Amino acid sequence: MSPLTILLVVEASAIGLILLGAPARRVSLVAAGVNFLLSLWIYAQFPSGIGGWHFVENHSWIALGALPEIRYHVGVDGISLPLVLLTTLVTLAAIWVSPTQIKRAGEFYSYLLLLSLGALGAFVSLDLFFFYAFHEFALIPTFLLIGIWGTENRQFVSLQLTLYLGLGSLVLLAGIIALLGVLPAEARTFDIPRLTEYLRDNPISPRQQLVPFALLAAGFGTLVSLFPFHSWAPFGYASAPAPAAMLHAGVLKKFGLYGLLRIAIPLLPGGAEAWKPWILALLLGNVLFVGLTTIAQKELPAMLGFSSVMHMGYLFLGLMCWNALGVSGVVLLMVAHGLSAALLFAVAGEVRERAGEISFAELGGLARRMPFVAVAFLVGSFASVGVPGLANFPGELLIFFGAWKSQPLITAVVIWGIVISAVYQLRAVRSVFYGDLPQHLAETVDVEGSKRIPYALLMAALLILGIWPGTLLGVVGPGVKEFLSLY
């Protein structure tokens, strides 16, 4: 059995135990901790400097004759392994920061584990059916976590989220069907490596690629909040309980980017080239329009939600340049953004829970009462801005260097996003943690004891990847080079 299958079995077993009445928080923490350690072992065993798929498991699941065979086929390469590591770490942190006392705890922790299970399954799947199905499984607990445990706007927000992401998933499904539809009957398969090999040797005409790529780009783009299909994300994250926001913004949102990187662009390069000017224009909307909107926000969770959407513009720029520097930067920045977003949403949850306020006008001076939380927010904010020494910086740098070769004008405009992000992020630091301490916050208490561990893990990961990006680039680089050499 592949260790990747064990990752899935551990979380599925934990859900089963919780449904049978086992202590929900304890079982979830143990399962998340086991998976995090197992993912570190997988990383340690991953062949250094070698591309290709590793830890592969491949079994027939359904063979209906008229339809392509569906297989349980999993594996990781230098692109997907970092996302597996990200998923297990953020899952552990999200479960650890969850309230110890919460209504319907069994359901709450089961949904968190199911969300994580769906993300893990999507990142390791080498079969298009399971790739799509695992993501759909992860969307269901997202809706429920917001609808049941969200803030006062949870009903409207969960409905909006359902409509946007449901429609995005349907468009994505149509794109997958359209992709298979342009292939001859004997070449139709859900197997991603086989599809890659066939289309490398038998490319379809650029004209035939236009519609499938447009559908895939629209579907994946909606799931990753590409402008203007982004409005579900900021308020969804603002209304979600902190652990759900950590997992969706930090992990599941990367599914759309991963899908573009793994499927849409490499399998349909002619379509990608034809639609590139449109995507470049839309990503400017993420960076400039959404960035300026972020500055105008007056509440901490909403600001973080818009900030997460804004940073997707950098990642789309790296994808559109499609060279080794840019794509390596995309993988590194996906991990870095996931870590920093998870850390910031965790802090926002602590502020909401302990101070009882989220409005900048009602906050201030909390560094006196919550020094540890203030440090965590500073680290997350500096990482989000792209300060050297933290993980986002090398990822953004690689993207900008890679994109400058083919899109110097667009890159010069996107770089101004760093200035915009510095404005809103430093404003949040000042408004929440510095200045006068309002009287109603005088009794606020800091995070203490073992509750500090998940914050320390996320901060340590941001520092390690910022100071020593080769920790991941040694895996990512060879994987990206071999991947791009196929096209």
N, C-alpha and C positions, 0 to 999 in steps of 0.2 A: 504494500500500500504506500502510495506517495505521501510524503509529509504534508503536501498541500491538501490532500484528502483528509488527513488527520485534523488540520486546522478547521475544516468545515464540520467534521464529526464532533469535535470538542464543543463547538458552539451549539450545534443541533442537540447534542446530549444534554447540555446545560439547560436549554429551553425545555426539554422533556422532563428533566428533574424538577424544575420550577413548577411546571404544570402538575406534577405529581405531589407537590406540597413541600418540597425542600426549601430552606431559607433562601429567598430570592437574591438578596444582595451578596451573601457569602458565596453562593454557587456562581453568580455572575463574575465576581471578582476573581475567584479561583480559575474559572474558564478563561477569562481575559488575560490573567497572568500567565497561564500555561501557554496560550497562543502567542503572547509576546515573546516569551522565552524560546518557543519553538521557531518563531520567525527569525529570531537572532541566530539560532542554530542553522537554519536554512541559509541565511546570509553568510555565515562562517564557512559552510560547506560548498557554497556556490563557486564554481571554477573561475579563478581570477584571470582576466584578460581573454576570455573565450566567449564568443557570442553563441547564439542558438538557444534552443529550448532545453531546460533541465528539470529534473524531478517530474518527468512526464508519466502520466497514467492514462490509458486509452482503452475503453470498453464500449462495445455496442450496447445501445439502450433501446432504441426503437428503429426497426427496419420495416417500412410499409410498402416497399416496392415502387409505388408511383411517386412518392416523395423522397427527397434526399434522406439518407440514413442519419439519425440523431445518435451521437455518441457522447458518453461521458469522457471528455478529453481535457485534461488539465496539464499545465506546465507554466514555468516562468522563465523569462529572459532578463536581460539587463534593464529593460524598460518597465516590466511589470513587477519585478521583485521589490524595488523601492516603494511601490504603492502598497504591496502586501505589508511591508514593515510599517508604513504610515498607518495603515488600517488597524493593525494590532496595537500599536502604541496609543493612538487616539481612542480606541475602544476601551483600553485599560483606564486611561485618564478620565473618559466620560463616565464610566461606571463608578470610578472612585470618587469623583466630585458630586455624584448624585446625592440628594438628601437621604439621610439615614432613616427618616420618617416620611413616608409618602403614601398617599392613598392608593390602593390597588397595586401594591408593590410588585406582586408577581407578574401582573400584566406589564407594568412599566419596564422592568428589567428584561422580560422576555422580548419586548418590542425593541429595546436597545440591542440585544443580542441578534435579533432577526435582521435589523438594519445592518449590523456589522457583517453578519453571515452573507447577506445579499451582495454587499460590496466586495467581500473577499472572493466570493464565487465568480463575480463578473471579472475581476482582475486576473484570475487564474484560468478561466475557461478558454479553451481553444476550439470550441464549437459555438457557432453563431446562435443556435437555439438556447443553449445554457447561458451564454453571454447576455442575451436579452432577458431571459427568464429570471436570472438571479437579480438583475437590476429591478425588475418589476416587483419581485418579492420585497426588496428593500424599500420601495416607495410606499407600500401598504403601512408598515409601522411608522413611517414618517408622518403620514396623514393622521394616524391615531394618536401619536405622541403629542402633536400640536392640538388636535381637536379635543383631547381629554385633559391634558395637563398644561396647556398653553395659557397665555394671559387672557385678559378680558375680551380681546378681539379674536379669540381662537376659532370661533365658528366661521366667521367670514374668511379669515386667513386660510384655514384648512380647506375651505371650499375653493378659494382662488388657487391654492397650491394644487389641489386635485385637478382642476380644469386645465391649468397650464401644463403640468407635468404629464397628465393623462393624454392630452392632445399631442404633446411632444413625443411621447412614447408611441402613439399611433402613427405619427408621421415617420418616426424612426422605423417602425415595423414595415410601413409601406416602402421605405427606402431599401430595406433588406430584401423584400420581395422583388422590388424593381431591379436590384443588383443581380439576383439569381435569374430573373426573367430575361435579361439580355445575354445570358450564357446559353450555349447549346445544351440540350437535355442531358447529354452524357457528362457534362462538366459541372452540373449543379451539385453543390455539396455545402453542408454547414461547416465543414472542417476548415478552419482559418488557415493553417499552414498549406493545405492542399489548394485552397482558393488562391493564396499568394503565389504558389508555384505555377499554377495554371495561367493566371493573368500575367505573370512575368513573361512566360513563353508565348502566350497567345493574347496579347492586349486587344481589347475591343476598341472600336473607333471612338475618337473624342466626342463625336456627335451623340453616340449611344450612351455616353457617360453622363451627359448633362442632367437628365432627369433623376437618375439614381443618386448622383452626388448631391443635387439640390435637396432632395428629400432627406438624405442622411445628414447633411449639414444643418438643415432646419431642425430636425429632430434632436441631434446631439447639441446643437446650439441653444435650443430652448432649455434642455436639461442642465446646461452649464451657464445659463443666464447671459447669452449673447444679446447685446442691444439690438432691437428694441423688445426682445422677448424676455426681459429681465425682471419685470415688476413683481413677479411672485416671490423673488428671493429676499429682498431686504426686509419686508414686513413679515415674511414667513419666519426668518431667523429671529426677528425681534420678538415675535409672539411665541416662539418655541421654547420649551424648557431648555436650560443651558446644555445638558448632555445631548439632546437631540440636535441642537444647533451645532455643537461641536462635531458630531458624527456626519451630519449632512453637509455643512459648509466645508469641514475639514477633509472629508473622505469621499462621500457619495457623489458630490458635485464633480469630482475628477473623472467620473465615468464618461461624461460627455467628451472631455478632452482626450481621454484614453481611447475612446471610440473613433474620434477623428484621426488620431495618430496611428492607431492599429488597423483600422478598416477603411474609413472613407477616403483619406488622402492617398495612401499607398495602393489601394485596389483600383481607384478611379483617378489617376493623376491628371488625365485630360480634363475631367470635370472640375477638379480642384483648380487647375490653371485657368479655366474659363470663368469660374466664379470668384477667383482671387480678388479682383478689384472691389467686388461687393463686400466681401468679408473684411478686407482692409478698411473700407469705409465704416462698416458697422463697429469694428473694434475701436475706432476713434470715438464712437459714441460711448462705449464702455469707459474709456479713459477720461475723456473731456466732459461729456454731459453728465455721466453718473458721478465722476469725480467732483464736479462743481456742486452737484446735488448733495453729495456727502457733506460738503462744507456747511450746507444750510441746515443740516439736521440738528435738532435740539434735544434728542434723547440718545443715550449711550447705545442701547441695542440696535436702534435703527441706523445709527451712524456706522456701526460695525457691519451691519447687513449690506448697506450701500458700498462700503469699503471693499467687502468681499467681491461684489459684482464688478467694481471698478478694476480690480487687479486681474480679472479674467482677460482684459484687453492685452496685457503683456503676454499672456500665454498664447492667445490667438496669433499675435505677431510672430512669436517663435515658430508656431506651426506653419504659418504661411511662408516663412523664409525657406523651410525644408532643406536645411543643411546640417552637418554634424554638430556644429557649434550651437545653432539655434535649438535643435531638437534635444540635445543634451541639457541645454538650459531649461527647456520646458519640463523635462522630467524632474530636474533638481528643484525648480520653482514650484511644481505641483506639490512636492513633499514639503518644501519650506512654507508655502502658503497654508497647507493643511495643518502644520504644526502651529504657526502663528495665529491662524484663525481659531483653532481649538483653544489655544491659551487665552486669547482675548475674549471669546464667548464664555469661557469658564469664569474669568474674572468678572465679566458683566453679570453673570448669574449670582456670584457672591455679593456683588454690590447691591443687586436687586433684593436678595434674600436678607442681607444683614443690615443694610441702610434703609431699605424700604422705599428707595427713590431711584429713578432712572433719568430724570430730567437734569440737564446740565445746570439749570437755574437753581435747582434745589440741592445740588451737591457741592462739594468743595472741602478741601483740607483733610481728606480721608487718609492721607499718608501718615498723619499723626496717630490715627486710631488703627489703621490697617497697613503697617509698613511692609509686611511680606507681600500682600496683595498688590500694593503700589509698585514694588520691584517687579513682580510678575507682569503687571500691565506695561511698565516701562520696557521690559525686554520684548514683549509681544509687539508693542508699538514701534520700537526701533527696528525690529525685524521687518515689520510691515512696510516701513518707510524705505528700507533697503540700506540700513547703516552697515558699513563694513564690519566684519567680525561676527555677523549673524547670517543665518542660512539663506535668507532671501537675496542677499547681495550677490553671491556668485551666480545664482540662477538668472537674475536680471541682467547681470553683466554679460553672460554668455548669449542670452537672447539678443541684447542690443548689438553686440559684436557680430553675431550671425545675421541679424536682419539688416545691418548697415550695408552689407555687400549687395543686396538686391533691392532694398527699399529704404534708401537713406532719408528721403523726405518724410515718409511716414514715421520712421524711427525717431527722427529729430522732434517730431510733434509728440510722440508717445513718451519720450523722455521727460517732458514737462509734467507727466503724471506723478513723477517723484516729488516735484514741488507741491503739487496739489495734495498728495497724500501726507506730506510733512505738515501742511497747514492744518488739516482736519485732525490728524492724529495727535499732534502736539497740543492743539486746542483742547482735545479730550483729556489729555494728561493734566493740563493746567486746571480745567474746569472740575474734574472729579477729585483729584488728589492734592491740589495745592490751593493757596488762598486761605481765606477765613473758614473755620469750621463752624457750620450752622449749629445752633443749639440743639435741634432735633436729632443731630448725628453724634452728640457727645458721648453716647453710651455704645456706639458701634464697636464690635469686637473683631479681631483679626482671625484669619484661618490659623489653626494651631494643630500640633501633633501630626498624626499620620495623614491628615487631610492636605498637608503641604507636599506630600510625595508626588502626586500626579503633576502638580505645577513644576516641581523640581525636574521631573523627567522631561517634560516638554521644553523647559528652558535649557536643560542640558543638551537635548537634541538640537535645538536651534544654535547653540554655541559650538557644538562639535562640527556640525555641517558648515557653519560660517567660518570657523578657524581652519578646519581641515576638510574642505569639500571633496577631496580625493577619497574620503571614506565611502561615498556613494559613486563618485565619478569613475572610480576604478571598475565598478560594475556596469555603470550606465554607458560609459564611452565605448567599450568594445561591442556592447549590445546594439547601440545606435549605429555604429559604423557598419556592422554586418547587416543590420536591418535596412539601412539606406542603400547598401551595395546591391540589394536585390532589385532596385528600381532604376 
